Amino acid sequence: MAKEKDISRETHEEEAPPFPIDETAAKAPFGGLGAGAKKASKSPKGIRRFLQVFDVVGGANMRGIMTSLPFVGFLVLLGFVHIANNHLAESYARRITKTEKEVRDLRWQYMETSNRLMKKSRLSEVSKIVEEQGLKELRQPPFIIEVKKDKKN
């Protein structure tokens, strides 16, 4: 069994830990900073890390920023065009909806007017209107009067 423990100890010693271990911090109580212990170096966080990732930190990179400025301007212009296009499409959609509503209202108005006209053009309605003017409805069908011409003339 002693051999097995030695083997396991050897394999663990050979493997490197996934992160660097600061021995002074490990010796301090509670893993914190003890008296005289130095703070472990940490990777930058937040904005500094963001700027380092995009390599914008430092005065030497001003040339890189200036060369990428037209591309950034192009992206901003594309953003403005996209926003303007969305507003234009929404205004078209509103106008189409408004026009469809007007067409629907006009169709109902047409159908109502057409129904009123059909009702007023019925024979019974026409006879009521004509009676007010003094005319009467014919009770007999109309007949044709023929005039005979003499052959002498």
URURJO-V174553 format. One record per residue. N is the residue number from 0. RES is the residue in three letters. SS is DSSP state (H for helix, E for strand, C for the rest). PHI is phi in whole degrees, 0 to 359 (* if undefined). D_LAST is the distance of its C-alpha to the last C-alpha in Angstrom with 1 decimal. Layout:
# URURJO-V174553
n/res/ss/phi/d_last
N/RES/SS/PHI/D_LAST
N/RES/SS/PHI/D_LAST
This chain:
# URURJO-V174553
n/res/ss/phi/d_last
0/MET/C/*/156.0
1/ALA/H/297/157.4
2/LYS/H/293/155.8
3/GLU/H/296/152.4
4/LYS/H/294/152.7
5/ASP/H/295/153.7
6/ILE/H/295/150.7
7/SER/H/295/148.3
8/ARG/H/293/149.9
9/GLU/H/294/149.6
10/THR/H/294/145.9
11/HIS/H/289/145.2
12/GLU/H/288/147.2
13/GLU/H/286/145.4
14/GLU/C/287/141.9
15/ALA/C/274/140.7
16/PRO/C/293/139.3
17/PRO/C/291/135.5
18/PHE/C/221/136.2
19/PRO/C/291/139.2
20/ILE/C/256/141.9
21/ASP/C/271/143.7
22/GLU/H/293/147.3
23/THR/H/292/148.2
24/ALA/H/288/145.4
25/ALA/H/288/146.4
26/LYS/H/282/150.0
27/ALA/C/289/149.0
28/PRO/H/295/148.8
29/PHE/H/60/145.4
30/GLY/H/69/144.0
31/GLY/C/265/143.5
32/LEU/C/270/145.1
33/GLY/C/270/148.8
34/ALA/C/291/151.2
35/GLY/C/83/151.1
36/ALA/C/277/148.4
37/LYS/C/269/145.5
38/LYS/C/287/141.9
39/ALA/C/292/140.3
40/SER/C/287/137.8
41/LYS/C/247/134.3
42/SER/C/286/131.1
43/PRO/C/295/128.9
44/LYS/C/238/126.3
45/GLY/C/73/123.1
46/ILE/H/293/121.6
47/ARG/H/299/124.5
48/ARG/H/295/124.0
49/PHE/H/300/120.2
50/LEU/H/291/120.9
51/GLN/H/290/123.5
52/VAL/H/297/121.2
53/PHE/C/268/118.6
54/ASP/C/54/121.4
55/VAL/C/253/120.4
56/VAL/C/283/123.9
57/GLY/C/110/125.7
58/GLY/C/281/124.9
59/ALA/C/291/124.9
60/ASN/C/272/121.8
61/MET/H/299/119.8
62/ARG/H/296/118.6
63/GLY/H/295/117.3
64/ILE/H/294/115.5
65/MET/H/294/113.9
66/THR/H/285/112.7
67/SER/H/270/111.1
68/LEU/H/298/109.4
69/PRO/H/299/106.2
70/PHE/H/294/105.8
71/VAL/H/297/106.3
72/GLY/H/300/103.8
73/PHE/H/298/101.3
74/LEU/H/296/101.9
75/VAL/H/296/101.4
76/LEU/H/299/98.1
77/LEU/H/298/97.0
78/GLY/H/298/97.9
79/PHE/H/297/95.7
80/VAL/H/297/92.8
81/HIS/H/297/93.2
82/ILE/H/296/93.2
83/ALA/H/297/90.2
84/ASN/H/296/88.3
85/ASN/H/297/89.1
86/HIS/H/297/87.9
87/LEU/H/296/84.7
88/ALA/H/296/84.1
89/GLU/H/295/84.7
90/SER/H/293/82.3
91/TYR/H/298/79.6
92/ALA/H/297/80.3
93/ARG/H/297/80.0
94/ARG/H/296/76.7
95/ILE/H/296/75.4
96/THR/H/298/76.5
97/LYS/H/296/74.9
98/THR/H/294/71.6
99/GLU/H/298/71.6
100/LYS/H/295/72.1
101/GLU/H/297/69.2
102/VAL/H/298/66.9
103/ARG/H/298/68.1
104/ASP/H/296/67.4
105/LEU/H/293/63.9
106/ARG/H/296/63.1
107/TRP/H/296/64.0
108/GLN/H/296/61.9
109/TYR/H/299/58.9
110/MET/H/295/59.4
111/GLU/H/294/59.8
112/THR/H/295/56.6
113/SER/H/297/54.7
114/ASN/H/295/55.9
115/ARG/H/297/54.9
116/LEU/H/295/51.4
117/MET/H/297/51.0
118/LYS/H/293/52.3
119/LYS/H/286/49.9
120/SER/C/270/46.8
121/ARG/C/292/47.4
122/LEU/H/299/44.8
123/SER/H/294/47.4
124/GLU/H/290/48.5
125/VAL/H/296/44.9
126/SER/H/294/44.1
127/LYS/H/296/47.3
128/ILE/H/292/46.3
129/VAL/H/289/42.8
130/GLU/H/299/44.2
131/GLU/H/296/46.2
132/GLN/C/269/43.0
133/GLY/C/98/41.5
134/LEU/C/265/39.2
135/LYS/C/241/39.7
136/GLU/C/284/39.5
137/LEU/C/290/36.8
138/ARG/C/263/38.3
139/GLN/C/246/35.4
140/PRO/C/293/33.6
141/PRO/C/293/30.2
142/PHE/C/234/27.1
143/ILE/C/259/23.6
144/ILE/C/259/20.6
145/GLU/C/250/17.5
146/VAL/C/252/14.0
147/LYS/C/269/11.8
148/LYS/C/261/8.1
149/ASP/C/281/6.1
150/LYS/C/280/5.6
151/LYS/C/288/3.7
152/ASN/C/281/0.0
